[in-house]
Amino acid sequence: MQIQDLPFPDPGVPDARSGPRFLWWLFRNQLAGQLKSLAWGLLHFTSVASLPFCVGVAVQAAVDRSGGRLALAGGLMALACAGNAIGDTFLHRAAVTNWITAAARVQQLLARKAATLGSALTRRVAAGEVVAVSTGDVEKIGWFVEALSRFTAAAVTIVLVCTGLVVYQPALGVVVAVGLPVLAIAVLPLLPRATRRADVQREKAGRATELASDTVAGLRVLRGIGGEELFLDRYRRASQEVRHAAVRSARMWALIAAIQVLLPGILLITVVWYGVHLAREGRIAVGELVTVYSSVMVLTYPLRHFEEIAMAYSFSRPSAKRAARVLSLERATDTAGSRAAEDPAGDLYDPQSGLLAPTGRLTAVVCGDPDAAGRLAERLGGHASERGTPVLLGGVPLDELPLDSA
């Protein structure tokens, strides 16, 4: 699926039983794009990870005064740089495509659900929550869906490099192979607390959005009773709560980021200290020490994707849960109808209100009660969310036609 092919002809039927199931459904529905992103990610990360081996061969060739091996190292380095440039370019292209297509699919699903439910949607879910789901939540869901393939490519690259280092230089390779998994899982104990703080922030931000939306929706009534300042004060307090929750969440993520800077530094110091000790004893060559040291430095780049996928999941999980909640809503009335699909013609008549709109004439309805106007408009569209006397078009009850025909 390419961006120029959007919107989807049919976004599909989502698995809205839970947030994680919805994320997994989105992932499966763009598997081709995920595999493409994974392939370019592997090219990019393996090209970056191969540079230390090229540098190590070049250093050892210079020590041994071997022009042939030095030229070979230069050629390999040029090949790795080309692979890095091509892989990075097309990885970014594939990742952005996956993000946009996932977000577009969610937006289409939400729009289709809103059209199906009609005015019943805002009676069952707060209008502010619908706005929050269709804006900020869509972005976070798309972030996790596209980040998953990049994380997989980074994890595979780390495994390959650790295996290569153990084979290339067992004494130092074992240290790296043991240290890198420790770096990857070191932040796991902090993730539940970071996720809870992110959930609190997301919940408070959603409430603030709902309050703002409800305030705007009821502005006419608020102005009539002089309640504007009261609601403004409530929104100020809500926004301050969001700010405090965001600061607490940011502190935890900053701690996680600091740990992922500190621990690789400790691993580097360990590798250098132990490597110099082995080099003095003549157990490893200078080029091998440079290779292992450079590999550890380079691997801090794919290691960052472990932090990113943790952040993406912690932010997207509550967003996916909210989206799944909206997408799981169903109409209280049947939408299939008892008649075959047809296009009736004639006068439009609402027995409940007495409205009669003669065929061929423009009829405007003025209503002093906005709620009554909304209920009337819903009935005139057929298949109202609340059961009642159906509207007749040319004597044909609209509720008995399929919803699409109505």
Contacts in CASP RR format, 6 or more apart in sequence:
PFRMAT RR
TARGET T0000
AUTHOR 0000-0000-0000
METHOD contacts of the structure
MODEL  1
MQIQDLPFPDPGVPDARSGPRFLWWLFRNQLAGQLKSLAWGLLHFTSVAS
LPFCVGVAVQAAVDRSGGRLALAGGLMALACAGNAIGDTFLHRAAVTNWI
TAAARVQQLLARKAATLGSALTRRVAAGEVVAVSTGDVEKIGWFVEALSR
FTAAAVTIVLVCTGLVVYQPALGVVVAVGLPVLAIAVLPLLPRATRRADV
QREKAGRATELASDTVAGLRVLRGIGGEELFLDRYRRASQEVRHAAVRSA
RMWALIAAIQVLLPGILLITVVWYGVHLAREGRIAVGELVTVYSSVMVLT
YPLRHFEEIAMAYSFSRPSAKRAARVLSLERATDTAGSRAAEDPAGDLYD
PQSGLLAPTGRLTAVVCGDPDAAGRLAERLGGHASERGTPVLLGGVPLDE
LPLDSA
1 8 0 8 1.000
1 30 0 8 1.000
1 32 0 8 1.000
1 33 0 8 1.000
1 97 0 8 1.000
1 101 0 8 1.000
2 97 0 8 1.000
3 97 0 8 1.000
3 100 0 8 1.000
3 101 0 8 1.000
6 100 0 8 1.000
6 101 0 8 1.000
6 104 0 8 1.000
7 104 0 8 1.000
7 108 0 8 1.000
8 104 0 8 1.000
8 105 0 8 1.000
8 108 0 8 1.000
11 105 0 8 1.000
11 108 0 8 1.000
11 109 0 8 1.000
11 112 0 8 1.000
12 29 0 8 1.000
12 109 0 8 1.000
14 22 0 8 1.000
14 25 0 8 1.000
14 26 0 8 1.000
14 109 0 8 1.000
14 324 0 8 1.000
14 327 0 8 1.000
15 21 0 8 1.000
15 22 0 8 1.000
15 24 0 8 1.000
15 25 0 8 1.000
16 22 0 8 1.000
16 323 0 8 1.000
16 324 0 8 1.000
16 325 0 8 1.000
16 327 0 8 1.000
16 328 0 8 1.000
17 324 0 8 1.000
17 328 0 8 1.000
18 321 0 8 1.000
18 324 0 8 1.000
19 317 0 8 1.000
19 320 0 8 1.000
19 321 0 8 1.000
19 323 0 8 1.000
19 324 0 8 1.000
20 317 0 8 1.000
20 320 0 8 1.000
21 324 0 8 1.000
22 320 0 8 1.000
22 323 0 8 1.000
22 324 0 8 1.000
22 327 0 8 1.000
23 141 0 8 1.000
23 144 0 8 1.000
23 145 0 8 1.000
23 316 0 8 1.000
23 317 0 8 1.000
23 320 0 8 1.000
26 102 0 8 1.000
26 105 0 8 1.000
26 106 0 8 1.000
26 141 0 8 1.000
26 142 0 8 1.000
26 145 0 8 1.000
27 34 0 8 1.000
27 145 0 8 1.000
27 148 0 8 1.000
29 105 0 8 1.000
30 98 0 8 1.000
30 101 0 8 1.000
30 102 0 8 1.000
30 105 0 8 1.000
30 145 0 8 1.000
33 94 0 8 1.000
33 97 0 8 1.000
33 98 0 8 1.000
33 149 0 8 1.000
34 98 0 8 1.000
34 148 0 8 1.000
34 149 0 8 1.000
35 149 0 8 1.000
36 94 0 8 1.000
37 91 0 8 1.000
37 94 0 8 1.000
37 95 0 8 1.000
37 98 0 8 1.000
37 146 0 8 1.000
37 149 0 8 1.000
37 150 0 8 1.000
37 153 0 8 1.000
38 149 0 8 1.000
38 152 0 8 1.000
38 153 0 8 1.000
40 87 0 8 1.000
40 90 0 8 1.000
40 91 0 8 1.000
40 93 0 8 1.000
40 94 0 8 1.000
40 153 0 8 1.000
41 87 0 8 1.000
41 91 0 8 1.000
41 149 0 8 1.000
41 150 0 8 1.000
41 153 0 8 1.000
41 154 0 8 1.000
42 153 0 8 1.000
42 156 0 8 1.000
42 157 0 8 1.000
43 83 0 8 1.000
43 86 0 8 1.000
43 87 0 8 1.000
43 90 0 8 1.000
43 91 0 8 1.000
44 83 0 8 1.000
44 84 0 8 1.000
44 87 0 8 1.000
44 88 0 8 1.000
44 91 0 8 1.000
44 153 0 8 1.000
45 153 0 8 1.000
45 154 0 8 1.000
45 156 0 8 1.000
45 157 0 8 1.000
45 301 0 8 1.000
45 302 0 8 1.000
46 157 0 8 1.000
46 160 0 8 1.000
47 80 0 8 1.000
47 81 0 8 1.000
47 82 0 8 1.000
47 83 0 8 1.000
47 84 0 8 1.000
47 87 0 8 1.000
48 80 0 8 1.000
48 84 0 8 1.000
48 298 0 8 1.000
48 301 0 8 1.000
48 302 0 8 1.000
49 157 0 8 1.000
49 160 0 8 1.000
49 161 0 8 1.000
49 295 0 8 1.000
49 298 0 8 1.000
49 299 0 8 1.000
49 302 0 8 1.000
50 76 0 8 1.000
50 80 0 8 1.000
51 77 0 8 1.000
51 80 0 8 1.000
51 81 0 8 1.000
51 84 0 8 1.000
51 294 0 8 1.000
51 298 0 8 1.000
52 290 0 8 1.000
52 291 0 8 1.000
52 292 0 8 1.000
52 293 0 8 1.000
52 294 0 8 1.000
52 295 0 8 1.000
52 297 0 8 1.000
52 298 0 8 1.000
53 76 0 8 1.000
53 168 0 8 1.000
53 291 0 8 1.000
53 295 0 8 1.000
54 73 0 8 1.000
54 74 0 8 1.000
54 75 0 8 1.000
54 76 0 8 1.000
54 77 0 8 1.000
54 80 0 8 1.000
55 73 0 8 1.000
55 77 0 8 1.000
55 290 0 8 1.000
55 291 0 8 1.000
55 294 0 8 1.000
56 73 0 8 1.000
56 287 0 8 1.000
56 288 0 8 1.000
56 290 0 8 1.000
56 291 0 8 1.000
56 294 0 8 1.000
57 69 0 8 1.000
57 72 0 8 1.000
57 73 0 8 1.000
57 76 0 8 1.000
57 287 0 8 1.000
57 291 0 8 1.000
58 70 0 8 1.000
58 73 0 8 1.000
58 74 0 8 1.000
58 77 0 8 1.000
59 286 0 8 1.000
59 287 0 8 1.000
59 290 0 8 1.000
60 69 0 8 1.000
60 285 0 8 1.000
60 286 0 8 1.000
60 287 0 8 1.000
60 288 0 8 1.000
60 290 0 8 1.000
61 67 0 8 1.000
61 68 0 8 1.000
61 69 0 8 1.000
61 70 0 8 1.000
61 72 0 8 1.000
61 73 0 8 1.000
62 70 0 8 1.000
63 285 0 8 1.000
63 286 0 8 1.000
63 287 0 8 1.000
91 150 0 8 1.000
91 153 0 8 1.000
94 149 0 8 1.000
95 146 0 8 1.000
95 147 0 8 1.000
95 149 0 8 1.000
95 150 0 8 1.000
96 146 0 8 1.000
98 142 0 8 1.000
98 145 0 8 1.000
98 146 0 8 1.000
98 149 0 8 1.000
99 142 0 8 1.000
99 143 0 8 1.000
99 145 0 8 1.000
99 146 0 8 1.000
102 141 0 8 1.000
102 142 0 8 1.000
102 145 0 8 1.000
102 146 0 8 1.000
103 138 0 8 1.000
103 139 0 8 1.000
103 141 0 8 1.000
103 142 0 8 1.000
106 137 0 8 1.000
106 138 0 8 1.000
106 141 0 8 1.000
106 142 0 8 1.000
106 323 0 8 1.000
107 134 0 8 1.000
107 138 0 8 1.000
109 323 0 8 1.000
109 327 0 8 1.000
110 130 0 8 1.000
110 133 0 8 1.000
110 134 0 8 1.000
110 138 0 8 1.000
110 323 0 8 1.000
110 326 0 8 1.000
110 327 0 8 1.000
111 134 0 8 1.000
113 121 0 8 1.000
113 326 0 8 1.000
113 327 0 8 1.000
113 329 0 8 1.000
114 121 0 8 1.000
114 130 0 8 1.000
116 331 0 8 1.000
116 335 0 8 1.000
116 403 0 8 1.000
117 124 0 8 1.000
117 329 0 8 1.000
117 331 0 8 1.000
117 385 0 8 1.000
118 378 0 8 1.000
118 385 0 8 1.000
119 374 0 8 1.000
119 375 0 8 1.000
119 377 0 8 1.000
119 378 0 8 1.000
119 385 0 8 1.000
120 331 0 8 1.000
120 332 0 8 1.000
120 378 0 8 1.000
120 385 0 8 1.000
120 386 0 8 1.000
121 130 0 8 1.000
121 326 0 8 1.000
121 329 0 8 1.000
122 130 0 8 1.000
123 385 0 8 1.000
124 329 0 8 1.000
125 325 0 8 1.000
125 326 0 8 1.000
125 329 0 8 1.000
126 210 0 8 1.000
126 213 0 8 1.000
126 214 0 8 1.000
127 210 0 8 1.000
127 213 0 8 1.000
127 214 0 8 1.000
127 217 0 8 1.000
128 206 0 8 1.000
128 209 0 8 1.000
128 210 0 8 1.000
128 212 0 8 1.000
128 213 0 8 1.000
128 214 0 8 1.000
129 206 0 8 1.000
129 209 0 8 1.000
129 210 0 8 1.000
129 322 0 8 1.000
129 326 0 8 1.000
130 326 0 8 1.000
131 209 0 8 1.000
131 213 0 8 1.000
132 205 0 8 1.000
132 206 0 8 1.000
132 209 0 8 1.000
132 210 0 8 1.000
132 322 0 8 1.000
133 319 0 8 1.000
133 322 0 8 1.000
133 323 0 8 1.000
133 326 0 8 1.000
136 319 0 8 1.000
137 319 0 8 1.000
137 320 0 8 1.000
137 322 0 8 1.000
137 323 0 8 1.000
138 319 0 8 1.000
138 323 0 8 1.000
140 312 0 8 1.000
140 315 0 8 1.000
140 316 0 8 1.000
140 319 0 8 1.000
141 316 0 8 1.000
141 319 0 8 1.000
141 320 0 8 1.000
141 323 0 8 1.000
142 316 0 8 1.000
143 312 0 8 1.000
143 315 0 8 1.000
143 316 0 8 1.000
144 309 0 8 1.000
144 312 0 8 1.000
144 313 0 8 1.000
144 315 0 8 1.000
144 316 0 8 1.000
144 320 0 8 1.000
145 316 0 8 1.000
147 305 0 8 1.000
147 308 0 8 1.000
147 309 0 8 1.000
147 312 0 8 1.000
148 309 0 8 1.000
150 305 0 8 1.000
150 308 0 8 1.000
151 305 0 8 1.000
151 306 0 8 1.000
151 308 0 8 1.000
151 309 0 8 1.000
153 302 0 8 1.000
154 302 0 8 1.000
154 303 0 8 1.000
154 305 0 8 1.000
154 306 0 8 1.000
155 302 0 8 1.000
155 305 0 8 1.000
155 306 0 8 1.000
157 302 0 8 1.000
158 180 0 8 1.000
158 184 0 8 1.000
158 299 0 8 1.000
158 302 0 8 1.000
158 303 0 8 1.000
161 295 0 8 1.000
161 299 0 8 1.000
162 173 0 8 1.000
162 176 0 8 1.000
162 177 0 8 1.000
162 180 0 8 1.000
163 177 0 8 1.000
165 172 0 8 1.000
165 173 0 8 1.000
165 176 0 8 1.000
165 177 0 8 1.000
165 292 0 8 1.000
165 295 0 8 1.000
166 173 0 8 1.000
166 174 0 8 1.000
166 177 0 8 1.000
168 288 0 8 1.000
168 291 0 8 1.000
168 292 0 8 1.000
169 284 0 8 1.000
169 288 0 8 1.000
169 291 0 8 1.000
169 292 0 8 1.000
171 274 0 8 1.000
171 275 0 8 1.000
171 278 0 8 1.000
171 283 0 8 1.000
171 284 0 8 1.000
172 271 0 8 1.000
172 274 0 8 1.000
172 275 0 8 1.000
172 278 0 8 1.000
172 284 0 8 1.000
172 288 0 8 1.000
172 289 0 8 1.000
172 292 0 8 1.000
173 292 0 8 1.000
175 267 0 8 1.000
175 270 0 8 1.000
175 271 0 8 1.000
175 274 0 8 1.000
176 267 0 8 1.000
176 271 0 8 1.000
176 292 0 8 1.000
176 295 0 8 1.000
176 296 0 8 1.000
176 299 0 8 1.000
179 267 0 8 1.000
180 267 0 8 1.000
180 299 0 8 1.000
180 303 0 8 1.000
182 263 0 8 1.000
183 260 0 8 1.000
183 263 0 8 1.000
183 264 0 8 1.000
183 267 0 8 1.000
183 303 0 8 1.000
184 303 0 8 1.000
184 306 0 8 1.000
186 259 0 8 1.000
186 260 0 8 1.000
186 263 0 8 1.000
187 256 0 8 1.000
187 259 0 8 1.000
187 260 0 8 1.000
187 306 0 8 1.000
187 307 0 8 1.000
187 310 0 8 1.000
190 252 0 8 1.000
190 255 0 8 1.000
190 256 0 8 1.000
190 259 0 8 1.000
191 256 0 8 1.000
191 310 0 8 1.000
191 314 0 8 1.000
193 252 0 8 1.000
194 249 0 8 1.000
194 252 0 8 1.000
194 253 0 8 1.000
194 256 0 8 1.000
194 310 0 8 1.000
194 314 0 8 1.000
195 314 0 8 1.000
195 317 0 8 1.000
197 245 0 8 1.000
197 248 0 8 1.000
197 249 0 8 1.000
197 252 0 8 1.000
198 249 0 8 1.000
198 314 0 8 1.000
198 315 0 8 1.000
198 318 0 8 1.000
199 314 0 8 1.000
199 318 0 8 1.000
200 245 0 8 1.000
200 248 0 8 1.000
200 249 0 8 1.000
201 242 0 8 1.000
201 245 0 8 1.000
201 246 0 8 1.000
201 248 0 8 1.000
201 249 0 8 1.000
202 315 0 8 1.000
202 318 0 8 1.000
202 319 0 8 1.000
203 318 0 8 1.000
204 238 0 8 1.000
204 241 0 8 1.000
204 242 0 8 1.000
204 245 0 8 1.000
205 242 0 8 1.000
205 245 0 8 1.000
205 246 0 8 1.000
207 238 0 8 1.000
208 235 0 8 1.000
208 238 0 8 1.000
208 239 0 8 1.000
208 241 0 8 1.000
208 242 0 8 1.000
211 231 0 8 1.000
211 234 0 8 1.000
211 235 0 8 1.000
211 238 0 8 1.000
212 235 0 8 1.000
215 222 0 8 1.000
215 231 0 8 1.000
215 232 0 8 1.000
215 235 0 8 1.000
219 228 0 8 1.000
222 228 0 8 1.000
222 231 0 8 1.000
253 311 0 8 1.000
256 307 0 8 1.000
256 310 0 8 1.000
257 307 0 8 1.000
260 303 0 8 1.000
260 304 0 8 1.000
260 306 0 8 1.000
260 307 0 8 1.000
264 296 0 8 1.000
264 299 0 8 1.000
264 300 0 8 1.000
264 303 0 8 1.000
267 296 0 8 1.000
268 293 0 8 1.000
268 296 0 8 1.000
268 297 0 8 1.000
271 292 0 8 1.000
271 293 0 8 1.000
271 296 0 8 1.000
272 293 0 8 1.000
275 284 0 8 1.000
275 289 0 8 1.000
275 292 0 8 1.000
276 289 0 8 1.000
278 284 0 8 1.000
278 289 0 8 1.000
279 285 0 8 1.000
279 286 0 8 1.000
279 289 0 8 1.000
331 383 0 8 1.000
331 385 0 8 1.000
332 385 0 8 1.000
332 386 0 8 1.000
332 387 0 8 1.000
333 383 0 8 1.000
333 384 0 8 1.000
333 385 0 8 1.000
333 387 0 8 1.000
333 399 0 8 1.000
334 383 0 8 1.000
335 383 0 8 1.000
335 402 0 8 1.000
335 403 0 8 1.000
336 402 0 8 1.000
336 403 0 8 1.000
337 399 0 8 1.000
337 400 0 8 1.000
337 401 0 8 1.000
337 402 0 8 1.000
337 403 0 8 1.000
338 400 0 8 1.000
339 396 0 8 1.000
339 400 0 8 1.000
339 401 0 8 1.000
339 402 0 8 1.000
341 401 0 8 1.000
341 402 0 8 1.000
341 404 0 8 1.000
341 405 0 8 1.000
342 396 0 8 1.000
342 401 0 8 1.000
342 405 0 8 1.000
343 405 0 8 1.000
344 393 0 8 1.000
344 394 0 8 1.000
344 395 0 8 1.000
344 396 0 8 1.000
344 401 0 8 1.000
345 359 0 8 1.000
345 393 0 8 1.000
345 394 0 8 1.000
346 359 0 8 1.000
346 393 0 8 1.000
346 394 0 8 1.000
346 395 0 8 1.000
347 356 0 8 1.000
347 357 0 8 1.000
347 358 0 8 1.000
347 359 0 8 1.000
347 392 0 8 1.000
347 393 0 8 1.000
347 394 0 8 1.000
347 395 0 8 1.000
348 355 0 8 1.000
348 356 0 8 1.000
348 357 0 8 1.000
348 359 0 8 1.000
348 380 0 8 1.000
348 391 0 8 1.000
348 392 0 8 1.000
348 393 0 8 1.000
348 394 0 8 1.000
349 355 0 8 1.000
349 356 0 8 1.000
349 357 0 8 1.000
349 391 0 8 1.000
349 392 0 8 1.000
349 393 0 8 1.000
349 394 0 8 1.000
349 395 0 8 1.000
350 356 0 8 1.000
350 376 0 8 1.000
350 379 0 8 1.000
350 380 0 8 1.000
350 391 0 8 1.000
350 392 0 8 1.000
351 389 0 8 1.000
351 391 0 8 1.000
351 392 0 8 1.000
352 379 0 8 1.000
352 388 0 8 1.000
352 389 0 8 1.000
353 376 0 8 1.000
353 379 0 8 1.000
355 365 0 8 1.000
355 376 0 8 1.000
355 380 0 8 1.000
357 363 0 8 1.000
359 394 0 8 1.000
365 373 0 8 1.000
365 376 0 8 1.000
367 373 0 8 1.000
367 376 0 8 1.000
375 384 0 8 1.000
375 386 0 8 1.000
378 384 0 8 1.000
378 385 0 8 1.000
379 390 0 8 1.000
379 391 0 8 1.000
380 391 0 8 1.000
381 391 0 8 1.000
381 398 0 8 1.000
381 406 0 8 1.000
382 390 0 8 1.000
382 391 0 8 1.000
382 398 0 8 1.000
382 399 0 8 1.000
382 401 0 8 1.000
382 403 0 8 1.000
382 406 0 8 1.000
383 398 0 8 1.000
383 399 0 8 1.000
383 403 0 8 1.000
383 406 0 8 1.000
384 399 0 8 1.000
390 397 0 8 1.000
390 398 0 8 1.000
390 399 0 8 1.000
390 400 0 8 1.000
391 397 0 8 1.000
391 398 0 8 1.000
391 399 0 8 1.000
392 398 0 8 1.000
398 406 0 8 1.000
399 406 0 8 1.000
END
